[in-house]
Amino acid sequence: MGRYLGLDLGAFTIKGAEVAEKKKEIVLTNAYVIPSIPELFMEGLIGDFAEASEQILNLIESGGFVKKKVALSIKGESTRTRGARIPFTDKNRLSRDLMFIAEQYMQVDLESYSVDYDIIAADASIAQAKVIFAAAPKDVLSDYDSVIKSSNLEVGLIDMEAYALCNLYEALGYPSQETTIIVHTGHTSNNIVFIDYGEFSYQEASIYGGKHANSLLANMANLPDDETINNLKADPSRSSEGENIKNILTTHYMNDLYGDIEKIVSKYTLLGGKMPSRGYLSGGAVSLIGLKERLEVEMKIGFSVMNPADKLKIESSVALQLLETRPAVLNVAIGMALRDE
C-alpha cells in the first residue's frame, strides 16, 4: 500500500493523493486539487496532449508530491466494467476460455480493446465462477500512458474509476454483507457503481452530471457562468434567484438524474443483481441541494457521504481543509493511491 501517486483527471478538477500505512493505520499523507481546463479531460478522452502534461506537472509541483509512479483512473462510455457469474468446471479450461468469454460478454473487439479480468471465486460444486471484467480502448490507454510519461512520471497502472471507489470502500470498512450502490458525482457524468457482498459487481454512467445541472441553471435561471453556478448549487440562498435555483435543481435536474439512475438499477437487477439496501454519495457534488433526500425517498434506502476523513488518518493540512469543505472530492484519487499491486 502507498506505492503510487493516485491521480484523478476530471473534466472540472484534477486531483492527486498519496497514502501510507503507519502502525497499521492508513494515512492520507498528501493531497491536492487544481481546476481543470475546459474540454481537456472529457470522459476518458484527452483534448490536448501538451496542455494535459502541463496541467499534471502543475498539480505535482503545486501539491509537492514525492511519488513518481502513478496509479491513474479512467472513465467514459467507451470503458466497461462488469462482474459476471459464468459456467465453471476446470480452472485450466476457465483460464483458456476467459478472453473468448470476455469478448462475447463485454461485446468488444479484442483488436481494439484491452481486456483484463480477475477471478473472484470458482466453485466446482455449483459449476460456477465469479469473474470481474474490465475493458478499455487500446488507443485511450496509449494516450494516457504517453501523457503520464511526458510529465516525467512513471505509469504504475491505469485502472477503472469504479475500481478506485471499491478500493476506498473496502479501506473505509463499509458493509460487506449486503448490496450497496455508490453514486459518484462528476462534471460530465455520474458513475453508478454496485458492490455486492464486498465485491465490485456492476458499473454504468449516467449522462446527467454537473455540466447538465449547470446548463439547466444557466438557461432557466439566467446565471452568467459556471463559477457562479457552482458556488450556488449547494446553497442557493446566497442568490436573489435562490428559490428558482432550488426548484430547478430539486425538480428538473433531479427528475433527469433519478430517471437515469432508475434505469441503471433496473438493468442491474435484470442482469441478476440484487436491489441495493444501502447507498453512498461520492465525488465533488455530494453537497448538491436535494440529492441525498431525493435518492433516499425514491430508492427507499439510506444514503451516507463516502468521506475518507471518517476512517483514514489525515496528516496533510491541505487535505484536511479539502475534506472539510468538499468531503468526497478526493475519493477516486485516494482509491487509486490505495492500490497495492
Contacts in CASP RR format, 6 or more apart in sequence:
PFRMAT RR
TARGET T0000
AUTHOR 0000-0000-0000
METHOD contacts of the structure
MODEL  1
MGRYLGLDLGAFTIKGAEVAEKKKEIVLTNAYVIPSIPELFMEGLIGDFA
EASEQILNLIESGGFVKKKVALSIKGESTRTRGARIPFTDKNRLSRDLMF
IAEQYMQVDLESYSVDYDIIAADASIAQAKVIFAAAPKDVLSDYDSVIKS
SNLEVGLIDMEAYALCNLYEALGYPSQETTIIVHTGHTSNNIVFIDYGEF
SYQEASIYGGKHANSLLANMANLPDDETINNLKADPSRSSEGENIKNILT
THYMNDLYGDIEKIVSKYTLLGGKMPSRGYLSGGAVSLIGLKERLEVEMK
IGFSVMNPADKLKIESSVALQLLETRPAVLNVAIGMALRDE
1 19 0 8 1.000
1 20 0 8 1.000
1 21 0 8 1.000
1 26 0 8 1.000
1 338 0 8 1.000
1 340 0 8 1.000
2 18 0 8 1.000
2 19 0 8 1.000
2 20 0 8 1.000
2 21 0 8 1.000
2 67 0 8 1.000
2 337 0 8 1.000
2 338 0 8 1.000
2 340 0 8 1.000
3 67 0 8 1.000
3 69 0 8 1.000
3 71 0 8 1.000
3 339 0 8 1.000
3 340 0 8 1.000
4 67 0 8 1.000
4 69 0 8 1.000
4 70 0 8 1.000
4 71 0 8 1.000
4 156 0 8 1.000
4 157 0 8 1.000
4 336 0 8 1.000
4 337 0 8 1.000
4 339 0 8 1.000
5 16 0 8 1.000
5 17 0 8 1.000
5 18 0 8 1.000
5 60 0 8 1.000
5 65 0 8 1.000
5 67 0 8 1.000
5 68 0 8 1.000
5 69 0 8 1.000
5 70 0 8 1.000
5 71 0 8 1.000
5 153 0 8 1.000
5 337 0 8 1.000
6 16 0 8 1.000
6 17 0 8 1.000
6 18 0 8 1.000
6 70 0 8 1.000
6 71 0 8 1.000
6 72 0 8 1.000
6 73 0 8 1.000
6 333 0 8 1.000
6 334 0 8 1.000
6 335 0 8 1.000
6 336 0 8 1.000
6 337 0 8 1.000
7 14 0 8 1.000
7 15 0 8 1.000
7 16 0 8 1.000
7 56 0 8 1.000
7 59 0 8 1.000
7 70 0 8 1.000
7 71 0 8 1.000
7 72 0 8 1.000
7 73 0 8 1.000
7 333 0 8 1.000
7 336 0 8 1.000
8 14 0 8 1.000
8 15 0 8 1.000
8 16 0 8 1.000
8 73 0 8 1.000
8 161 0 8 1.000
8 164 0 8 1.000
8 330 0 8 1.000
8 332 0 8 1.000
8 333 0 8 1.000
8 336 0 8 1.000
9 36 0 8 1.000
9 41 0 8 1.000
9 52 0 8 1.000
9 56 0 8 1.000
9 72 0 8 1.000
9 73 0 8 1.000
10 36 0 8 1.000
10 41 0 8 1.000
10 186 0 8 1.000
10 187 0 8 1.000
11 36 0 8 1.000
11 38 0 8 1.000
11 39 0 8 1.000
11 40 0 8 1.000
11 41 0 8 1.000
11 42 0 8 1.000
11 43 0 8 1.000
11 186 0 8 1.000
11 187 0 8 1.000
11 188 0 8 1.000
11 211 0 8 1.000
12 35 0 8 1.000
12 36 0 8 1.000
12 186 0 8 1.000
12 187 0 8 1.000
12 210 0 8 1.000
13 33 0 8 1.000
13 34 0 8 1.000
13 35 0 8 1.000
13 36 0 8 1.000
13 284 0 8 1.000
13 329 0 8 1.000
14 33 0 8 1.000
14 34 0 8 1.000
14 35 0 8 1.000
14 36 0 8 1.000
14 41 0 8 1.000
14 55 0 8 1.000
14 56 0 8 1.000
14 59 0 8 1.000
15 31 0 8 1.000
15 32 0 8 1.000
15 33 0 8 1.000
15 59 0 8 1.000
15 329 0 8 1.000
15 330 0 8 1.000
15 332 0 8 1.000
15 333 0 8 1.000
16 31 0 8 1.000
16 32 0 8 1.000
16 33 0 8 1.000
16 59 0 8 1.000
16 63 0 8 1.000
16 65 0 8 1.000
16 330 0 8 1.000
16 333 0 8 1.000
16 337 0 8 1.000
17 28 0 8 1.000
17 30 0 8 1.000
17 31 0 8 1.000
17 319 0 8 1.000
17 330 0 8 1.000
17 333 0 8 1.000
17 334 0 8 1.000
17 335 0 8 1.000
17 336 0 8 1.000
17 337 0 8 1.000
18 28 0 8 1.000
18 29 0 8 1.000
18 30 0 8 1.000
18 31 0 8 1.000
18 65 0 8 1.000
18 66 0 8 1.000
18 67 0 8 1.000
18 337 0 8 1.000
19 26 0 8 1.000
19 27 0 8 1.000
19 28 0 8 1.000
19 29 0 8 1.000
19 312 0 8 1.000
19 334 0 8 1.000
19 337 0 8 1.000
19 338 0 8 1.000
20 26 0 8 1.000
20 27 0 8 1.000
20 29 0 8 1.000
21 27 0 8 1.000
22 313 0 8 1.000
25 312 0 8 1.000
25 313 0 8 1.000
26 171 0 8 1.000
26 311 0 8 1.000
26 312 0 8 1.000
26 313 0 8 1.000
26 338 0 8 1.000
27 312 0 8 1.000
27 313 0 8 1.000
27 314 0 8 1.000
27 315 0 8 1.000
28 308 0 8 1.000
28 312 0 8 1.000
28 313 0 8 1.000
28 314 0 8 1.000
28 315 0 8 1.000
28 316 0 8 1.000
28 319 0 8 1.000
28 330 0 8 1.000
28 334 0 8 1.000
29 315 0 8 1.000
29 316 0 8 1.000
30 63 0 8 1.000
30 64 0 8 1.000
30 65 0 8 1.000
30 66 0 8 1.000
30 315 0 8 1.000
30 316 0 8 1.000
30 318 0 8 1.000
30 319 0 8 1.000
31 316 0 8 1.000
31 318 0 8 1.000
31 319 0 8 1.000
31 322 0 8 1.000
31 330 0 8 1.000
31 333 0 8 1.000
31 334 0 8 1.000
32 59 0 8 1.000
32 62 0 8 1.000
32 63 0 8 1.000
32 64 0 8 1.000
32 65 0 8 1.000
32 318 0 8 1.000
33 322 0 8 1.000
33 329 0 8 1.000
33 330 0 8 1.000
34 55 0 8 1.000
34 58 0 8 1.000
34 59 0 8 1.000
34 62 0 8 1.000
36 55 0 8 1.000
37 51 0 8 1.000
37 55 0 8 1.000
39 47 0 8 1.000
40 46 0 8 1.000
40 47 0 8 1.000
40 48 0 8 1.000
40 51 0 8 1.000
40 52 0 8 1.000
40 55 0 8 1.000
41 47 0 8 1.000
41 52 0 8 1.000
42 188 0 8 1.000
43 75 0 8 1.000
43 76 0 8 1.000
43 77 0 8 1.000
43 188 0 8 1.000
43 189 0 8 1.000
43 205 0 8 1.000
44 74 0 8 1.000
44 75 0 8 1.000
44 76 0 8 1.000
44 78 0 8 1.000
44 79 0 8 1.000
44 140 0 8 1.000
45 140 0 8 1.000
45 143 0 8 1.000
46 52 0 8 1.000
46 143 0 8 1.000
46 144 0 8 1.000
46 147 0 8 1.000
49 143 0 8 1.000
49 146 0 8 1.000
49 147 0 8 1.000
49 150 0 8 1.000
52 147 0 8 1.000
53 147 0 8 1.000
53 150 0 8 1.000
53 151 0 8 1.000
56 147 0 8 1.000
56 148 0 8 1.000
56 151 0 8 1.000
56 153 0 8 1.000
57 151 0 8 1.000
57 152 0 8 1.000
59 65 0 8 1.000
60 151 0 8 1.000
60 153 0 8 1.000
63 318 0 8 1.000
68 152 0 8 1.000
68 153 0 8 1.000
68 154 0 8 1.000
69 153 0 8 1.000
69 154 0 8 1.000
69 155 0 8 1.000
69 156 0 8 1.000
70 148 0 8 1.000
70 153 0 8 1.000
70 154 0 8 1.000
70 155 0 8 1.000
70 156 0 8 1.000
71 156 0 8 1.000
71 157 0 8 1.000
71 158 0 8 1.000
71 159 0 8 1.000
71 336 0 8 1.000
71 337 0 8 1.000
71 339 0 8 1.000
72 144 0 8 1.000
72 148 0 8 1.000
72 155 0 8 1.000
72 157 0 8 1.000
72 158 0 8 1.000
72 159 0 8 1.000
72 336 0 8 1.000
73 158 0 8 1.000
73 159 0 8 1.000
73 160 0 8 1.000
73 161 0 8 1.000
73 163 0 8 1.000
73 164 0 8 1.000
73 332 0 8 1.000
73 333 0 8 1.000
73 335 0 8 1.000
73 336 0 8 1.000
74 136 0 8 1.000
74 140 0 8 1.000
74 141 0 8 1.000
74 144 0 8 1.000
74 158 0 8 1.000
74 159 0 8 1.000
74 160 0 8 1.000
74 161 0 8 1.000
75 160 0 8 1.000
75 161 0 8 1.000
75 162 0 8 1.000
75 189 0 8 1.000
75 191 0 8 1.000
75 205 0 8 1.000
76 189 0 8 1.000
76 205 0 8 1.000
77 205 0 8 1.000
78 136 0 8 1.000
78 137 0 8 1.000
78 140 0 8 1.000
79 134 0 8 1.000
79 135 0 8 1.000
79 136 0 8 1.000
79 137 0 8 1.000
79 140 0 8 1.000
79 160 0 8 1.000
80 106 0 8 1.000
80 108 0 8 1.000
80 133 0 8 1.000
80 134 0 8 1.000
80 135 0 8 1.000
80 136 0 8 1.000
81 132 0 8 1.000
81 133 0 8 1.000
81 134 0 8 1.000
81 135 0 8 1.000
81 160 0 8 1.000
81 162 0 8 1.000
81 163 0 8 1.000
81 200 0 8 1.000
81 202 0 8 1.000
81 203 0 8 1.000
82 105 0 8 1.000
82 106 0 8 1.000
82 132 0 8 1.000
82 133 0 8 1.000
82 202 0 8 1.000
82 203 0 8 1.000
83 130 0 8 1.000
83 131 0 8 1.000
83 132 0 8 1.000
83 133 0 8 1.000
83 200 0 8 1.000
83 201 0 8 1.000
83 202 0 8 1.000
84 101 0 8 1.000
84 105 0 8 1.000
84 130 0 8 1.000
84 131 0 8 1.000
84 132 0 8 1.000
84 133 0 8 1.000
85 128 0 8 1.000
85 129 0 8 1.000
85 130 0 8 1.000
85 131 0 8 1.000
86 101 0 8 1.000
86 105 0 8 1.000
86 128 0 8 1.000
86 129 0 8 1.000
86 131 0 8 1.000
87 127 0 8 1.000
87 128 0 8 1.000
87 129 0 8 1.000
88 94 0 8 1.000
88 122 0 8 1.000
88 123 0 8 1.000
88 124 0 8 1.000
88 127 0 8 1.000
88 128 0 8 1.000
88 129 0 8 1.000
89 124 0 8 1.000
89 127 0 8 1.000
90 124 0 8 1.000
91 122 0 8 1.000
94 119 0 8 1.000
94 122 0 8 1.000
94 129 0 8 1.000
98 117 0 8 1.000
98 119 0 8 1.000
98 131 0 8 1.000
99 110 0 8 1.000
99 115 0 8 1.000
101 131 0 8 1.000
102 108 0 8 1.000
102 110 0 8 1.000
102 115 0 8 1.000
102 117 0 8 1.000
102 133 0 8 1.000
102 135 0 8 1.000
103 109 0 8 1.000
103 110 0 8 1.000
103 115 0 8 1.000
105 133 0 8 1.000
106 113 0 8 1.000
106 115 0 8 1.000
106 133 0 8 1.000
106 135 0 8 1.000
108 115 0 8 1.000
108 135 0 8 1.000
112 137 0 8 1.000
112 138 0 8 1.000
112 139 0 8 1.000
113 135 0 8 1.000
113 136 0 8 1.000
113 137 0 8 1.000
113 138 0 8 1.000
114 135 0 8 1.000
114 136 0 8 1.000
114 137 0 8 1.000
114 138 0 8 1.000
114 141 0 8 1.000
115 133 0 8 1.000
115 134 0 8 1.000
115 135 0 8 1.000
116 133 0 8 1.000
116 134 0 8 1.000
116 135 0 8 1.000
117 131 0 8 1.000
117 132 0 8 1.000
117 133 0 8 1.000
117 134 0 8 1.000
118 131 0 8 1.000
118 132 0 8 1.000
119 129 0 8 1.000
119 130 0 8 1.000
119 131 0 8 1.000
120 129 0 8 1.000
120 130 0 8 1.000
120 131 0 8 1.000
120 132 0 8 1.000
120 199 0 8 1.000
121 129 0 8 1.000
121 130 0 8 1.000
122 128 0 8 1.000
122 129 0 8 1.000
122 130 0 8 1.000
123 129 0 8 1.000
130 199 0 8 1.000
132 199 0 8 1.000
132 200 0 8 1.000
134 159 0 8 1.000
134 160 0 8 1.000
134 163 0 8 1.000
136 158 0 8 1.000
136 160 0 8 1.000
141 158 0 8 1.000
144 155 0 8 1.000
144 158 0 8 1.000
145 155 0 8 1.000
145 158 0 8 1.000
148 154 0 8 1.000
148 155 0 8 1.000
149 155 0 8 1.000
157 339 0 8 1.000
157 341 0 8 1.000
159 336 0 8 1.000
159 339 0 8 1.000
160 203 0 8 1.000
161 184 0 8 1.000
161 191 0 8 1.000
161 332 0 8 1.000
162 191 0 8 1.000
162 193 0 8 1.000
162 200 0 8 1.000
162 203 0 8 1.000
163 200 0 8 1.000
164 331 0 8 1.000
164 332 0 8 1.000
164 333 0 8 1.000
164 334 0 8 1.000
164 335 0 8 1.000
164 336 0 8 1.000
164 338 0 8 1.000
165 182 0 8 1.000
165 184 0 8 1.000
165 191 0 8 1.000
165 193 0 8 1.000
165 282 0 8 1.000
165 306 0 8 1.000
165 331 0 8 1.000
165 332 0 8 1.000
165 335 0 8 1.000
166 193 0 8 1.000
166 195 0 8 1.000
166 198 0 8 1.000
166 199 0 8 1.000
166 200 0 8 1.000
167 335 0 8 1.000
167 336 0 8 1.000
167 338 0 8 1.000
167 339 0 8 1.000
168 306 0 8 1.000
168 308 0 8 1.000
168 331 0 8 1.000
168 334 0 8 1.000
168 335 0 8 1.000
168 338 0 8 1.000
169 180 0 8 1.000
169 182 0 8 1.000
169 195 0 8 1.000
169 198 0 8 1.000
169 280 0 8 1.000
169 306 0 8 1.000
170 176 0 8 1.000
170 198 0 8 1.000
171 311 0 8 1.000
171 312 0 8 1.000
171 335 0 8 1.000
171 338 0 8 1.000
172 306 0 8 1.000
172 308 0 8 1.000
172 310 0 8 1.000
172 311 0 8 1.000
172 312 0 8 1.000
173 311 0 8 1.000
174 180 0 8 1.000
174 280 0 8 1.000
174 306 0 8 1.000
175 198 0 8 1.000
175 278 0 8 1.000
176 197 0 8 1.000
176 198 0 8 1.000
177 197 0 8 1.000
178 197 0 8 1.000
178 276 0 8 1.000
178 277 0 8 1.000
178 278 0 8 1.000
179 194 0 8 1.000
179 195 0 8 1.000
179 196 0 8 1.000
179 197 0 8 1.000
179 201 0 8 1.000
179 273 0 8 1.000
179 274 0 8 1.000
179 275 0 8 1.000
179 276 0 8 1.000
179 277 0 8 1.000
180 194 0 8 1.000
180 195 0 8 1.000
180 276 0 8 1.000
180 277 0 8 1.000
180 278 0 8 1.000
180 279 0 8 1.000
180 280 0 8 1.000
181 192 0 8 1.000
181 193 0 8 1.000
181 194 0 8 1.000
181 195 0 8 1.000
181 265 0 8 1.000
181 276 0 8 1.000
181 278 0 8 1.000
181 279 0 8 1.000
181 280 0 8 1.000
181 299 0 8 1.000
182 191 0 8 1.000
182 192 0 8 1.000
182 193 0 8 1.000
182 194 0 8 1.000
182 195 0 8 1.000
182 279 0 8 1.000
182 280 0 8 1.000
182 281 0 8 1.000
182 282 0 8 1.000
182 306 0 8 1.000
183 190 0 8 1.000
183 191 0 8 1.000
183 192 0 8 1.000
183 261 0 8 1.000
183 279 0 8 1.000
183 280 0 8 1.000
183 281 0 8 1.000
183 282 0 8 1.000
183 291 0 8 1.000
183 295 0 8 1.000
183 303 0 8 1.000
184 190 0 8 1.000
184 191 0 8 1.000
184 192 0 8 1.000
184 193 0 8 1.000
184 282 0 8 1.000
184 283 0 8 1.000
184 331 0 8 1.000
184 332 0 8 1.000
185 209 0 8 1.000
185 210 0 8 1.000
185 281 0 8 1.000
185 282 0 8 1.000
185 283 0 8 1.000
185 284 0 8 1.000
185 285 0 8 1.000
185 286 0 8 1.000
185 288 0 8 1.000
185 291 0 8 1.000
186 209 0 8 1.000
186 210 0 8 1.000
186 283 0 8 1.000
186 284 0 8 1.000
186 285 0 8 1.000
187 209 0 8 1.000
187 210 0 8 1.000
187 211 0 8 1.000
188 209 0 8 1.000
188 210 0 8 1.000
188 211 0 8 1.000
189 205 0 8 1.000
189 206 0 8 1.000
189 207 0 8 1.000
189 208 0 8 1.000
189 209 0 8 1.000
190 205 0 8 1.000
190 206 0 8 1.000
190 208 0 8 1.000
190 209 0 8 1.000
190 210 0 8 1.000
190 257 0 8 1.000
190 261 0 8 1.000
191 203 0 8 1.000
191 204 0 8 1.000
191 205 0 8 1.000
191 206 0 8 1.000
192 203 0 8 1.000
192 204 0 8 1.000
192 205 0 8 1.000
192 206 0 8 1.000
192 261 0 8 1.000
192 264 0 8 1.000
192 265 0 8 1.000
193 200 0 8 1.000
193 202 0 8 1.000
193 203 0 8 1.000
194 200 0 8 1.000
194 201 0 8 1.000
194 202 0 8 1.000
194 203 0 8 1.000
194 268 0 8 1.000
194 273 0 8 1.000
194 276 0 8 1.000
195 201 0 8 1.000
196 273 0 8 1.000
196 274 0 8 1.000
201 268 0 8 1.000
201 273 0 8 1.000
202 268 0 8 1.000
202 271 0 8 1.000
202 273 0 8 1.000
204 264 0 8 1.000
204 267 0 8 1.000
204 268 0 8 1.000
206 257 0 8 1.000
206 260 0 8 1.000
206 261 0 8 1.000
206 264 0 8 1.000
207 260 0 8 1.000
208 253 0 8 1.000
208 256 0 8 1.000
208 257 0 8 1.000
208 260 0 8 1.000
209 257 0 8 1.000
209 285 0 8 1.000
210 285 0 8 1.000
212 253 0 8 1.000
212 256 0 8 1.000
212 257 0 8 1.000
213 229 0 8 1.000
213 233 0 8 1.000
213 249 0 8 1.000
213 253 0 8 1.000
213 285 0 8 1.000
213 288 0 8 1.000
214 226 0 8 1.000
214 229 0 8 1.000
214 230 0 8 1.000
216 248 0 8 1.000
216 249 0 8 1.000
216 252 0 8 1.000
216 253 0 8 1.000
217 223 0 8 1.000
217 229 0 8 1.000
217 232 0 8 1.000
217 233 0 8 1.000
217 245 0 8 1.000
217 248 0 8 1.000
217 249 0 8 1.000
218 224 0 8 1.000
218 229 0 8 1.000
220 244 0 8 1.000
220 248 0 8 1.000
220 252 0 8 1.000
221 241 0 8 1.000
221 244 0 8 1.000
221 245 0 8 1.000
221 248 0 8 1.000
222 241 0 8 1.000
223 229 0 8 1.000
223 232 0 8 1.000
223 239 0 8 1.000
223 241 0 8 1.000
223 245 0 8 1.000
231 238 0 8 1.000
232 238 0 8 1.000
232 239 0 8 1.000
232 242 0 8 1.000
232 245 0 8 1.000
233 245 0 8 1.000
233 249 0 8 1.000
233 285 0 8 1.000
233 287 0 8 1.000
233 288 0 8 1.000
233 289 0 8 1.000
234 287 0 8 1.000
234 288 0 8 1.000
234 289 0 8 1.000
235 289 0 8 1.000
236 242 0 8 1.000
236 243 0 8 1.000
236 245 0 8 1.000
236 246 0 8 1.000
236 249 0 8 1.000
236 289 0 8 1.000
239 245 0 8 1.000
246 289 0 8 1.000
249 288 0 8 1.000
249 289 0 8 1.000
249 290 0 8 1.000
250 289 0 8 1.000
250 290 0 8 1.000
250 294 0 8 1.000
254 290 0 8 1.000
254 291 0 8 1.000
254 294 0 8 1.000
258 294 0 8 1.000
258 295 0 8 1.000
258 298 0 8 1.000
261 295 0 8 1.000
262 298 0 8 1.000
265 275 0 8 1.000
265 276 0 8 1.000
265 299 0 8 1.000
269 275 0 8 1.000
276 299 0 8 1.000
276 301 0 8 1.000
277 301 0 8 1.000
278 301 0 8 1.000
278 302 0 8 1.000
278 303 0 8 1.000
278 304 0 8 1.000
279 295 0 8 1.000
279 299 0 8 1.000
279 301 0 8 1.000
279 302 0 8 1.000
279 303 0 8 1.000
279 304 0 8 1.000
280 303 0 8 1.000
280 304 0 8 1.000
280 305 0 8 1.000
280 306 0 8 1.000
281 291 0 8 1.000
281 292 0 8 1.000
281 295 0 8 1.000
281 303 0 8 1.000
281 304 0 8 1.000
281 305 0 8 1.000
281 306 0 8 1.000
281 328 0 8 1.000
282 305 0 8 1.000
282 306 0 8 1.000
282 328 0 8 1.000
282 331 0 8 1.000
282 332 0 8 1.000
283 306 0 8 1.000
283 328 0 8 1.000
283 329 0 8 1.000
283 331 0 8 1.000
283 332 0 8 1.000
284 326 0 8 1.000
284 328 0 8 1.000
284 329 0 8 1.000
285 291 0 8 1.000
286 292 0 8 1.000
286 305 0 8 1.000
286 306 0 8 1.000
286 327 0 8 1.000
286 328 0 8 1.000
287 326 0 8 1.000
287 327 0 8 1.000
292 303 0 8 1.000
292 305 0 8 1.000
295 303 0 8 1.000
296 302 0 8 1.000
296 303 0 8 1.000
305 327 0 8 1.000
305 328 0 8 1.000
306 328 0 8 1.000
306 331 0 8 1.000
307 323 0 8 1.000
307 327 0 8 1.000
307 328 0 8 1.000
308 314 0 8 1.000
308 323 0 8 1.000
308 327 0 8 1.000
308 328 0 8 1.000
308 330 0 8 1.000
308 331 0 8 1.000
308 334 0 8 1.000
309 320 0 8 1.000
309 323 0 8 1.000
309 324 0 8 1.000
309 327 0 8 1.000
312 334 0 8 1.000
314 320 0 8 1.000
314 323 0 8 1.000
319 330 0 8 1.000
322 329 0 8 1.000
322 330 0 8 1.000
323 329 0 8 1.000
323 330 0 8 1.000
END
